[in-house]
Amino acid sequence: MAEPAPSTLQASRSPFLQHGFRQPVHWLRWGEDAFERARRENRPILLDIGAVWCHWCHVMDHESYENPDTARLINELFVPVKVDRDERPDVDARYQRAVQALSGQGGWPLTAFLTPEGEAFYGGTYFPPDDRFGRPSFPRVLREVARVWREEQARAREAAQSIRARLTAHEDAEAQRGKISRRLVEDAIEELAQSFDFRHGGFGRAPKFPNAGALALLLDRWLDTGTDWARRIVAETLDAMGSGGLHDQLGGGFHRYATDARWLVPHFEKMAYDNGVLLEIYARAYAALRDPHYREVGGGVVDYYRDVSPALLDAGAFPASQDADIGPHDDGDYWTWTLEEIAAALEGDERGTRAAVLRYGLDDPASSMHLDPSRHVLYLALDAREVGLRLDIEEAEAARLLADVRRRLKAARDRRPRPFVDETLYSGWIGLVAAGHLAAARYLGRDDAGAAALRALDRLMTEAFDPALGLAHRVGDAAAGHYLEDQTHVAQALLDAYELTQEPKWLERARALTRVLLERFAEPGGAFTDRPAGEASPVGSLAEPHRPIVDAPAPSGNAVAALVLLRLAALTHERRTHERALEALDRFAGSAPQLATAAATYVRAVDWATAPVSTVVIVGDDADPAARALFQTALRTYRPRTVLRRFRPGEVATRELPPELVAMASAQGPRAYLCVGQTCAAPVSEAGALEELLRQFHA
């Protein structure tokens, strides 16, 4: 590779941008300096948006941006700007939409060509170094775009204006005002059912991405109504994802998406946001369905974080991502196996090797990698009973054998060079992983997960929170910007922490964060924007407001904001907080029919707002074993749209209670109270009676 050329990336804390500094392209960071230079020199901007975990970003870096001839072409014809999508989600969101409108494609690497004012007039994703895959070579694209700008600049600017108008119309179309209703929820659930893949689980066709929001919505539907098809969709999807190659069968945790309909062959990067929300849904599903596989899968996510960054975990944080591969020519080699590698790892143990082949589908061509069919993704093809039948041994012996095989394969994989782990501390993603860990503590009994989550949340609110500005996007870097998703995801986790611990500090911190949310991110019309209107000088497309409602890729900021407000109102009985949530939901109600499957978290928030909310109150002394048993039962039993509070007997007259409970609640304990909407059940004093009440009582 050529020697490093002049670049402004050297001061960046982003691993992706630091790698770009070593390239011969004269990269600039996103900012006014780059746009001022483009205007001064009347050059178009080449915008490269990627991430450290992105395989095709590494490929394009190696093939094009590290190529001296291509770099020379870029430096002569363009003002090159490199952006880390994890570091700048606001930039990525806007230009993803622009390139999708231009080319019908989105994803990473995102390659966009902008006017000096920041308007996109041409773009795509990955461009090869020569004509292949039905795509033009990148040098040919560079020359043609430069020619158009030089000879037909008016046409390029006209195209940019047209795209901007389309994007404005699209943004408005996603935020059509209306009134929320139960009909909106019913229609969305019906649409999800119609898109369900009855053969392989999940929704739609390949490539398949996890949709935790949709599964959470359907799990709640089953618990509310007993609708068996909703349970089937949830169970079959969780089974398929947990058994497939999407799930790391040796190390735990989930890869980003599957390239096939069966969830077998993934893109191998592991993302904090995916693992946080998937841990939460597996924990809830275990509480509701009691399938031990869900407990195993969820516990595996917790173990993955303990294993991949133990020092970071102890310091109160979770990593942002783990890379898919070691280098640009790597096709998931760390994660995949040949039959010879399996035999070597098991040291010639023929029965163990045969068990591994049966268990992990190593004789299934569908699990082969595309570039090297001899390499296989491990998935759960057979259970212990079936393996035992094939090997003519008892199921218990087969289970012991498979556990030993898994341990030995994991140890062998641990000796391989490990894909890069990005330990950048992004507040919102830490919030999502913390929420998942709190769910694991609550429903899976993983106290270690709860302790890790509380450490992380405490660190966030100590090191990244400013009462006037909110949470910084990156811990320890107040200049990193403040984004909606950071405030909402962490506020949600703070409410989870409060319910788990009943410590007032977590509720007060959630209130403080919600105040910032309303003061800095709220529009007069009810919606929330992804970045504060007054923060920094908006350059390029950042001048345009963006109101995220689609779950792409993490749960949408507006939907989670509404959920936070609804939960906070249920806990504190603040009428204005509840009204503010309804205003936010109404802001998108007219668009909801077109967004259902892509905006499942929004539909969940509408469900919270339009169906009765349950309040569980436990009254009893901390030292009373019966009171502790009641509280643990309330924690471990998952019930939709429920908030949980615990009071000592002397606090009943002084603490916030639902109006329906004020006359009923007694200072005598231990007692458990359940109100659904305005209807309250008779109090109970035994854990078994409370569990039955929580599972069966409806208004």
Stockholm file with secondary structure:
# STOCKHOLM 1.0

chainA/1-699         MAEPAPSTLQASRSPFLQHGFRQPVHWLRWGEDAFERARRENRPILLDIGAVWCHWCHVMDHESYENPDTARLINELFVPVKVDRDERPDVDARYQRAVQALSGQGGWPLTAFLTPEGEAFYGGTYFPPDDRFGRPSFPRVLREVARVWREEQARAREAAQSIRARLTAHEDAEAQRGKISRRLVEDAIEELAQSFDFRHGGFGRAPKFPNAGALALLLDRWLDTGTDWARRIVAETLDAMGSGGLHDQLGGGFHRYATDARWLVPHFEKMAYDNGVLLEIYARAYAALRDPHYREVGGGVVDYYRDVSPALLDAGAFPASQDADIGPHDDGDYWTWTLEEIAAALEGDERGTRAAVLRYGLDDPASSMHLDPSRHVLYLALDAREVGLRLDIEEAEAARLLADVRRRLKAARDRRPRPFVDETLYSGWIGLVAAGHLAAARYLGRDDAGAAALRALDRLMTEAFDPALGLAHRVGDAAAGHYLEDQTHVAQALLDAYELTQEPKWLERARALTRVLLERFAEPGGAFTDRPAGEASPVGSLAEPHRPIVDAPAPSGNAVAALVLLRLAALTHERRTHERALEALDRFAGSAPQLATAAATYVRAVDWATAPVSTVVIVGDDADPAARALFQTALRTYRPRTVLRRFRPGEVATRELPPELVAMASAQGPRAYLCVGQTCAAPVSEAGALEELLRQFHA
#=GR chainA/1-699 SS CCCCCSCSCTTCCCHHHHHHHTSSSCCEESSHHHHHHHHHHTCCEEEEEECTTCHHHHHHIIIIITCHHHHHHHHHHCEEEEEETTTCHHHHHHHHHHHHHHHSCCCSSEEEEECTTSCEEEEESCCCSSSBTTBCCHHHHHHHHHHHHHHCHHHHHHHHHHHHHHHHHHHHHTTCCCCCCHHHHHHHHHHHHHHBCTTTSSBSSSSBCCCHHHHHHHHHHHHHHCCHHHHHHHHHHHHHHHHSTTBCTTTCSBCSEESSTTSCSEECCEEHHHHHHHHHHHHHHHHHHCCHHHHHHHHHHHHHHHHHCHHHHHTTCCCSEECSCSSTTCSSTTTCBCHHHHHHHTTTCHHHHHHHHHHHTTTCGGGBCSSCTTCBCCCCCSCHHHHHHHHTCCHHHHHHHHHHHHHHHHHHHHTSCCCCEECCCBHHHHHHHHHHHHHHHHHSCCHHHHHHHHHHHHHHHHHTEETTTEECSBTTBGGGCCCHHHHHHHHHHHHHHHHHHCCHHHHHHHHHHHHHIIIIIBCTTSCBCSSCTTSSCCCGGGGSCCCCCSCSSSCCHHHHHHHHHHHHHHHHCCHHHHHHHHHHHHHHHTTHHHHGGGGHHHHHHHHHHHSCCEEEEEESCTTCHHHHHHHHHHHHSCCSSEEEEEECGGGTTTSCCCHHHHTTCCSSSSEEEEEETTEECCCBCSHHHHHHHHHHCCC
#=GC SS_cons         CCCCCSCSCTTCCCHHHHHHHTSSSCCEESSHHHHHHHHHHTCCEEEEEECTTCHHHHHHIIIIITCHHHHHHHHHHCEEEEEETTTCHHHHHHHHHHHHHHHSCCCSSEEEEECTTSCEEEEESCCCSSSBTTBCCHHHHHHHHHHHHHHCHHHHHHHHHHHHHHHHHHHHHTTCCCCCCHHHHHHHHHHHHHHBCTTTSSBSSSSBCCCHHHHHHHHHHHHHHCCHHHHHHHHHHHHHHHHSTTBCTTTCSBCSEESSTTSCSEECCEEHHHHHHHHHHHHHHHHHHCCHHHHHHHHHHHHHHHHHCHHHHHTTCCCSEECSCSSTTCSSTTTCBCHHHHHHHTTTCHHHHHHHHHHHTTTCGGGBCSSCTTCBCCCCCSCHHHHHHHHTCCHHHHHHHHHHHHHHHHHHHHTSCCCCEECCCBHHHHHHHHHHHHHHHHHSCCHHHHHHHHHHHHHHHHHTEETTTEECSBTTBGGGCCCHHHHHHHHHHHHHHHHHHCCHHHHHHHHHHHHHIIIIIBCTTSCBCSSCTTSSCCCGGGGSCCCCCSCSSSCCHHHHHHHHHHHHHHHHCCHHHHHHHHHHHHHHHTTHHHHGGGGHHHHHHHHHHHSCCEEEEEESCTTCHHHHHHHHHHHHSCCSSEEEEEECGGGTTTSCCCHHHHTTCCSSSSEEEEEETTEECCCBCSHHHHHHHHHHCCC
//
